[in-house]
Amino acid sequence: MKFSDISVAVLIVAIVIIIIIPVPPFVLDILLSINISLSVVILLNTVYAKEALQFSIFPSLLLITTLYRLALNISSTRLILAKGNPGSVVKAFGEFVIQGNVVVGLIVFLIITIVQFLVITKGSERVSEVAARFTLDAMPGKQMAIDADLNSGLINEAEAKERRKNVQREADFYGAMDGASKFVKGDAIAGIIITFINIIGGFVMGMIRQEGEIQDIINKYINLTVGDGLVSQIPALLISTATGIIVTRAASDSNLSVDLVKQIFQNYTVMYIAAGIAALLAVVPGLPFLPFAILAVVLVLAGYNIRKQIQRAEIKEEIQVEERAAEEIRKPENVISLLHVDPIELEFGYGIIPLADVNQGGDLLDRVVMIRRQLALELGIVVPIIRLRDNIQLSPNEYVIKIKGVEVAQGELMFDHYLAMNPGTVEEEIEGIRTVEPAFGLPAIWIDEKQRERAEILGYTVVDPPSIIATHLTEIIKKFAHELLSRQDVQTLIDNVKQSHPALVEELIPKQMSIGEVQKVLANLLKEGVSIRDLVTILETLADYIGVTRDTDILTEYVRQALGRAISSRVIGKNKASVITLDPKLEQTIMQSVQNTEHGTYLGLDPAVTQKIINSLHKQIQKVLALGQQPIVLASPIVRLYFKKLTEQSIPGLTVLSYNEIDSSVEVQSVGMVSI
């Protein structure tokens, strides 16, 4: 059997033997020195432990050291009472503390004992008790947390087993500490009792042995008793302090020394304030100037050094962040993030930054939020996040609108100016810089603040620069809404409908139509400016006609007819409608040119015929515009789709309606006819 296996057993037996067998003064000196050194080692181990479980043997060690201390106390008491000579260590401690004054030495000893018993021992006992109770109460929650991490795959079985073992060890440790702290308390009480026994018993034995005068006997035995008490109480004080440290120690990545320095000296402002208070106390009449002045200087220097260290740490952190960023860029997998394309981007020159900066009073961000709300109400779509960014390559007052990374529109502003537009009713012109309104391409004039009121009186429509950008952005989003609507957006809209109409959604999707097919129908509607807000009606119509055809273009026409009242109200309103109609022969020609394929239908007109149709349409549109009205083409339901496709390249904004999309209450008047 190795010596280490039996060393503890031999040690405990040896401690018991010391209690029974008298020990010579020389041997006692060695044992007392070992006791003091051992207590210092234990205290330092608790200071440098990062968590309590690193010193899990502490409760057992506390019992052994307490037993060892009591054994030495008994041996020293035996020597004091029997021979009046407990050895050099006890005598040296007694003479050092008393230093010729028995009363002062005894009082100092009693104070040390009281502090040991009432402050440190009682506190450690209470902390151990509470820590044990809280640890046991928290065990079920910790076990459940470990099981949850294991089930979610955050840890494996081995890690879970190790964590469960640590939880059990922690509970055992604090439970053991709760009991072991009672040994420290009992040791302190025993030390006080032994002290009085030594004084009284030593005085009696000195009188019996006639060792001198009464005063000499009292001085001798008080000296020896105080020395013996100090030799026992100082290691006991160190062990009690170690007990308090180990039970109050929170888990940390550093030891107690590092944490104390780091957390106390972490704020230079605190040091400066403390220095100011110390300097103020230095000049208070009656208080010593030099100690407080020195303290103030030390605190100022400490604060200055802390501030410098913080600045160096910040600079070092910035360098590390830059290095990490550079390292991330070098990684090939990070190229993936560069592939992302923002659906909508608004780039602007540095001169427009104040309009987007809230700190400078800009409200462009708020206007963007309102645009998303407005389009949700008008078109029934959820507009993607609009990315705003400055671009130094643009002119200072220039802005660019991009859809999926491609520039689709641009404009230029004049700051401290307003854009005045003539709605057609203004007779007197106003002076200014002539330009073109970017959203609708209308002629406009830049005017300054002084002319704004007069322009409004004359009937001009006057808008500020943020409104120009917001209006332009709104019209661009409307124009490209069909491109911005993704399958994920459609899924979100359908999920919203499903909350109130689950039967409808479950019948149609995905049993009869896929998300992609629904997305194509909705995109067709948005392409012609038809709102998809009434998604319930759209899905109901699709559910009705999906059994007739799967052609999304034809399905779109059925949906348009179901939304006829809304389309008619948006395009015509309640007024009398002046429309352009199609020659029946032209409609017949168009229908004969429709080609059916497995991928859908398309129009196969001769290019010469197509050109004749476009020329005739242009003439009719000019006639309608001359009347000051919006051109609307009215066609039969079966022809509307193909005529719209025929004209969308040459006249993209033309409104083409079918007879079934006109509200019955609207009076329709034909002002022209397209023919070939």
Buried (B, 14 or more C-beta within 10 A) or exposed (E): EEEEEEEEEEEBEEBEEBBEEEBEBEEBBEBBEEBBEBBBEBBEBBBBBBBBBBBBEBBEBBBBBBBBBBBBBBBBBBBBBEEBEBBBBBBBBBBEBBEEEBEEBBEBBBEBBEBBBEEBBBBBBEBBBEBBEEBBEBBEEBBEEBEEBBEEEEBEEEEBEEBBEBBEEBBBBBBBBBBBBBBBBEBBEBBBEBBEBBBEBBBEBBEEEEBEEEEEBBBBBBBBBBBBBBBBBBBBBBBBBBBBBBBBBEEBEEBBEEBEEEEEBEBBEBBBEBBEEBBEBBEEEEEEEEEBBEBBBBBBEBBBEBBEEEEEEEEEEEEEEEEEEEEEEEEEEEEEEEEEEBBBBBBBBEBBBEBBEEEEEBBBBEBBEEBBEBBEEBBBBBBBEBEBEBBEEBBBBBBBBBBBEEEBBBBBBBEEBBBBBBEEEBEEEBEBEEBEBBBEEBEBBBBEEEBBEBBEEBBBBBBBBBEBBBBBBBBBBBBBBBBBBBEEBBBEBBEEBBEEBEEBBEBBBEEEBEBEBBBBBBBBBBBBBBBBBBBEBBBBBBBBBBEEEEBBBBBBBBBBBBBBBBBBEBBBEEEEBBBBBBBEEBBEBBEEBBEEEEEEBEBEBEEEBBEBBBEBBEEBBEBBEEEEBBBBBBBBBBBBBBBBBBBBEBBEEBBBBBBBBBBEEBEBEEBBEBBB
